[in-house]
Amino acid sequence: MHVNKVGIPALVLAAAVLAGSVSAGERQGPRISVKDARFDFGMVSQGTQAEHMFEIKNTGDELLEITQIQPT
């Protein structure tokens, strides 16, 4: 039986998080927050389905749109 090691990061956060300081009353825009952003499935047998739920929140003050995610 062939065994694969699968590791999946949650998201590339740098593209979604706005940088810089914001003065009082100014809108911040969307801000993504991911609890436990990395998860390693360890050894998974070929043909086996592996799942993990990531908790993703928008902690900003505007709509957050997630348009793409990529496993590695």
Phi and psi in degrees as GROMACS dihedral restraints (atoms count N, CA, C in turn):
[ dihedral_restraints ]
;  ai    aj    ak    al  type     phi  dphi    fc
    3     4     5     6     1   -87.5    20    10
    4     5     6     7     1   135.3    20    10
    6     7     8     9     1  -121.1    20    10
    7     8     9    10     1   134.2    20    10
    9    10    11    12     1  -110.6    20    10
   10    11    12    13     1   145.9    20    10
   12    13    14    15     1  -100.3    20    10
   13    14    15    16     1   122.2    20    10
   15    16    17    18     1  -116.6    20    10
   16    17    18    19     1   128.3    20    10
   18    19    20    21     1  -131.3    20    10
   19    20    21    22     1   129.4    20    10
   21    22    23    24     1  -128.4    20    10
   22    23    24    25     1   119.1    20    10
   24    25    26    27     1   -78.4    20    10
   25    26    27    28     1   155.7    20    10
   27    28    29    30     1   -67.3    20    10
   28    29    30    31     1   -63.0    20    10
   30    31    32    33     1  -154.1    20    10
   31    32    33    34     1   161.0    20    10
   33    34    35    36     1   -85.0    20    10
   34    35    36    37     1    99.0    20    10
   36    37    38    39     1   -73.0    20    10
   37    38    39    40     1   -31.3    20    10
   39    40    41    42     1   -58.4    20    10
   40    41    42    43     1   -33.8    20    10
   42    43    44    45     1   -73.8    20    10
   43    44    45    46     1   -24.6    20    10
   45    46    47    48     1   -96.5    20    10
   46    47    48    49     1   -19.9    20    10
   48    49    50    51     1   -92.7    20    10
   49    50    51    52     1   130.8    20    10
   51    52    53    54     1   -81.2    20    10
   52    53    54    55     1   137.3    20    10
   54    55    56    57     1  -101.4    20    10
   55    56    57    58     1   161.6    20    10
   57    58    59    60     1   101.5    20    10
   58    59    60    61     1   165.9    20    10
   60    61    62    63     1   -89.9    20    10
   61    62    63    64     1   155.1    20    10
   63    64    65    66     1  -125.9    20    10
   64    65    66    67     1   128.9    20    10
   66    67    68    69     1   -77.6    20    10
   67    68    69    70     1   161.7    20    10
   69    70    71    72     1   -56.9    20    10
   70    71    72    73     1   133.7    20    10
   72    73    74    75     1    86.9    20    10
   73    74    75    76     1   -14.3    20    10
   75    76    77    78     1   -83.8    20    10
   76    77    78    79     1   140.5    20    10
   78    79    80    81     1   -70.8    20    10
   79    80    81    82     1   141.9    20    10
   81    82    83    84     1   -92.2    20    10
   82    83    84    85     1   -25.9    20    10
   84    85    86    87     1    86.9    20    10
   85    86    87    88     1  -172.5    20    10
   87    88    89    90     1   -70.9    20    10
   88    89    90    91     1   149.1    20    10
   90    91    92    93     1  -144.6    20    10
   91    92    93    94     1   120.3    20    10
   93    94    95    96     1   -91.3    20    10
   94    95    96    97     1   140.7    20    10
   96    97    98    99     1  -133.3    20    10
   97    98    99   100     1   125.8    20    10
   99   100   101   102     1  -122.2    20    10
  100   101   102   103     1   120.3    20    10
  102   103   104   105     1   -79.0    20    10
  103   104   105   106     1   128.8    20    10
  105   106   107   108     1    51.3    20    10
  106   107   108   109     1    68.5    20    10
  108   109   110   111     1   -67.1    20    10
  109   110   111   112     1   -13.9    20    10
  111   112   113   114     1  -119.9    20    10
  112   113   114   115     1   143.4    20    10
  114   115   116   117     1  -146.4    20    10
  115   116   117   118     1   130.3    20    10
  117   118   119   120     1  -108.7    20    10
  118   119   120   121     1   118.2    20    10
  120   121   122   123     1   -72.6    20    10
  121   122   123   124     1   -13.5    20    10
  123   124   125   126     1    73.2    20    10
  124   125   126   127     1  -146.5    20    10
  126   127   128   129     1   -84.0    20    10
  127   128   129   130     1   126.1    20    10
  129   130   131   132     1  -127.0    20    10
  130   131   132   133     1   127.7    20    10
  132   133   134   135     1   -67.9    20    10
  133   134   135   136     1   142.4    20    10
  135   136   137   138     1   -58.6    20    10
  136   137   138   139     1   135.4    20    10
  138   139   140   141     1    90.0    20    10
  139   140   141   142     1    -7.7    20    10
  141   142   143   144     1   -88.9    20    10
  142   143   144   145     1   137.7    20    10
  144   145   146   147     1   -88.2    20    10
  145   146   147   148     1   128.2    20    10
  147   148   149   150     1  -115.8    20    10
  148   149   150   151     1   137.1    20    10
  150   151   152   153     1  -131.3    20    10
  151   152   153   154     1   152.9    20    10
  153   154   155   156     1  -155.9    20    10
  154   155   156   157     1   136.4    20    10
  156   157   158   159     1   -98.5    20    10
  157   158   159   160     1   129.8    20    10
  159   160   161   162     1  -103.1    20    10
  160   161   162   163     1   136.9    20    10
  162   163   164   165     1   -90.1    20    10
  163   164   165   166     1   112.7    20    10
  165   166   167   168     1  -117.6    20    10
  166   167   168   169     1   129.7    20    10
  168   169   170   171     1  -129.0    20    10
  169   170   171   172     1   148.9    20    10
  171   172   173   174     1   -97.0    20    10
  172   173   174   175     1   108.8    20    10
  174   175   176   177     1   -98.0    20    10
  175   176   177   178     1     6.5    20    10
  177   178   179   180     1   -88.4    20    10
  178   179   180   181     1  -170.4    20    10
  180   181   182   183     1  -115.4    20    10
  181   182   183   184     1    15.0    20    10
  183   184   185   186     1  -136.3    20    10
  184   185   186   187     1   166.6    20    10
  186   187   188   189     1   -59.9    20    10
  187   188   189   190     1   131.2    20    10
  189   190   191   192     1  -102.5    20    10
  190   191   192   193     1   122.2    20    10
  192   193   194   195     1  -110.9    20    10
  193   194   195   196     1   122.7    20    10
  195   196   197   198     1   -98.6    20    10
  196   197   198   199     1   111.7    20    10
  198   199   200   201     1  -102.7    20    10
  199   200   201   202     1   -14.7    20    10
  201   202   203   204     1  -160.7    20    10
  202   203   204   205     1   137.5    20    10
  204   205   206   207     1  -132.8    20    10
  205   206   207   208     1   152.7    20    10
  207   208   209   210     1  -138.7    20    10
  208   209   210   211     1   127.6    20    10
  210   211   212   213     1   -78.3    20    10
  211   212   213   214     1   157.6    20    10
